[in-house]
């Protein structure tokens, strides 16, 4: 069987995949640690912003039949939202020379096959192609004693360190989303990871 393939999409090439990628994001983010009760319309609007940007990219993983099974995003930090930019105010990063990797989602049955490594490789290549020399992303911070944490859950810290990223516990931002079972959005803290040289 052929392995999943990755492709980097920009601009109008992203638009036809918006519905499928929105559903994919909702499915993956329902799980720990996000527990996100997503909305297809909001997700499509979020992804459409990448299609509208001349500097952003979506890296899409497809199974041999062509169905999207995962995606990851990349954009200049200068185009990230105010929450991210404010959270990185003390980092010393140049927003015009730093890639921001907003999210990475992959269906559970396709994990452990090197796709996550490929996502970082392709995002970093895109960041370099638009003049970035550093990169950053943020990840949700959860209490390790949270009773909702699945047994045997392993955080991705070791994986991220192997890619050359370092946690910055002094830097954080807050995003709001509705968790499963809630009736309103609530604030969630995310911590930053940085790679100073691409």
MOCOR-V5708 format. One record per backbone hydrogen bond with DSSP energy under -0.5 kcal/mol. NH is the residue of the N-H (numbers start at 1). CO is the residue of the C=O. If there is no record, write none. Layout:
{{NH & CO} {NH & CO}}
This chain:
{{5 & 62} {7 & 60} {9 & 7} {9 & 58} {11 & 50} {11 & 53} {13 & 10} {14 & 11} {15 & 12} {16 & 12} {17 & 14} {18 & 15} {21 & 17} {22 & 18} {23 & 19} {24 & 20} {25 & 21} {26 & 22} {27 & 23} {28 & 24} {29 & 25} {30 & 26} {31 & 28} {34 & 31} {35 & 31} {36 & 29} {37 & 178} {38 & 36} {43 & 39} {44 & 40} {45 & 41} {46 & 42} {47 & 43} {48 & 44} {49 & 45} {49 & 46} {50 & 47} {51 & 47} {52 & 48} {53 & 49} {57 & 74} {58 & 9} {59 & 72} {60 & 7} {60 & 58} {61 & 70} {62 & 5} {63 & 67} {66 & 63} {69 & 61} {70 & 61} {71 & 105} {72 & 59} {73 & 103} {74 & 57} {75 & 100} {77 & 98} {78 & 95} {79 & 76} {80 & 77} {85 & 81} {86 & 82} {87 & 83} {88 & 84} {89 & 86} {91 & 88} {95 & 93} {97 & 94} {98 & 95} {99 & 134} {100 & 75} {101 & 99} {101 & 136} {102 & 100} {105 & 71} {107 & 69} {110 & 107} {111 & 108} {113 & 110} {118 & 114} {119 & 115} {120 & 116} {121 & 117} {122 & 118} {123 & 119} {124 & 120} {125 & 121} {126 & 122} {127 & 123} {128 & 124} {129 & 125} {130 & 126} {130 & 127} {131 & 128} {132 & 127} {133 & 97} {134 & 97} {135 & 195} {136 & 99} {137 & 193} {139 & 191} {141 & 189} {142 & 140} {146 & 143} {149 & 146} {153 & 150} {155 & 153} {160 & 156} {161 & 157} {162 & 158} {163 & 159} {163 & 160} {164 & 161} {165 & 160} {166 & 194} {168 & 192} {171 & 168} {173 & 190} {175 & 188} {177 & 186} {179 & 177} {180 & 35} {182 & 179} {186 & 177} {188 & 175} {190 & 173} {191 & 139} {192 & 168} {192 & 171} {193 & 137} {194 & 166} {195 & 135} {198 & 133}}
